């Protein structure tokens, strides 16, 4: 037996509603139309003709109902007509011995007349209420409830999230754990004079787990938890946002102690008066009401506001002061230990092969957020399913990482043999210089398979996360960036240098310019910061801000940038000239195998052979000049080099073909 308290299916409810409206409309039409002419038997006859037939004795009998007349003729045919009010009709019928019967005219009762008159208005009101209920989207607000809060009370019946599901951001979790403990046992803090914090602002880049932390608070604290987005406050009607803020806090007061989570608070909490041509008055009224509710004359005891944003720089200062948001919790990108724990959390539901090492994956994903790591695990699982594997192996994780960082393999790209050779030497030049630079990060992989916009790449992985960079590491990065260009010059000549090094040159120039103008690493210009021309958008037009350096200083900056880049160029040229045999051997290996790991690169440069179960081919001994290896038929390869920011893996690849 169905539960009477269980809500009906919305589809069934809507069908019943529309069916009732259709039946009511049909009844209304029937009532206004009256009896159909086909309902009365007989043929319609003119009253004058009826009198003529009475006088001629052709009418046998009639029935009079009010002014409606129906009867039969002598030939048994039926007829009907209407009496216009003839007072001599009865005497004529008697004179011709016509049998007649008379009945009073049926008149509707007063109640039925009222119902018929009011039925159209009742139907229109019902239709209007029905459409207003449909516009509510099931949130329980009335037709005029524009000022009602859109905050939803979060339930944890399904998909409960706790702090055990949050990893890699221990500091932020500890700060919020204290809020949960306060709600569970406030007397522990009250004994020492501590007060419950009014609010906590979660600040961090997208995908670092701010919303996940809020869901964990709801899962840990046994108190009501309201969630709302900052954009839900602002409406096209002036004053609606402030009304919704008041209604939200009224609901919270009734359920105190409780937590209110406002996601993307920068949508409503932007700095007042900072917009071009004046701020949005509706948004500022909403912010003013939020400021008053958080810390005004009325004390909101037991209500904790947790908000999240990735733009703390645009928030109004009044919103950030103590008493409103007492705590600003930075939720940053996880370090290598945090990434390893995050991967362990996301790998719980994935069947893993024995060779999967989360530590190696964490090393290869510096700068990844929690959302990026979750996407990486999902991509690996999809790749394993596509390959009909029962377990997700390290191979799938490596391929998924390459796909996320560099794009999908461009297997359909066709290149000539000369282009493949140049690509192999280009990437081999990067790898050889990287191995011989002591300050460079270890090589993880080299490939000439195009991915995304990259036509080839050399990836270096740091041993640990780097939060600052030293001068020797920057000069090493400049040398590695120039390695591909130098390899092309040494092997193919000055006139055969390709455009594949455009990304390298761009990265090297940007790094050298930052060393000179921002980090004070130029002996000529000293430890000073020099600003540059910057473009800003004002009212849809690009405006260039003038630099605050003289023309002479600008020339010195350009000269220093060129000098630093050329130092890296000369260093790379010296390394490759002294190790030309290693360059040839590594280029041959890339043409043969297309992708080499870091250990394989070291063995090739040491003159050892590569043993792979899927290939019996051996490398030529170290010292053979030229290109002896021929790429296998059907494989695609490419060239190109692009630099990476200091916080990302050293990915050598990123140029478009012919750039």
Secondary structure by P-SEA (a helix, b strand, c coil): cccccccccaaaaaaaaaaaaaaaaaaaaaaaacccccccccccccaaaaaaaaaaccccccccccccccccccccccbbbbbccccaaaaaaaaaccccccccbbbbcaaaaaaaaaaaaaaaaaaaaaaaaaaccccccccccccccccccccccccccccccccccaaaaaaaaaaaaaaacaaaaaaaccccccbbbbbccccccaaaaaaaaaaccccbbbbbccccccccccaaaaaaaaaaaaaaaaaccbbbbbccccccccccccccccccaaaaaaaaaaaaaaccccccccbbbbbbbccccccccccccccccccccccccccaaaaaaaaaaaaccccccccccaaaaaaacccccaaaaaaaaaaaaaaaaaaccccccaaaaaaaaaaaccccccccccccaaaaaaaaaaaaaaaaaaaaccccccccccccccccccccbbbbbbccccccccaaaaaaaaaaaaaaaaaaaaccccccccccaaaaaaaaaaaaaaaccccccccccccbbbbcbbbbbcccbbbbbbbcccaaaaaaaaaaaaaaaaaaaaaaaaaaaacaaaaaaaaaaaaacccccaaaaaaaaabbbbbbccccccccccccccccccccccbbbbbbbbbbccccccccccccccc
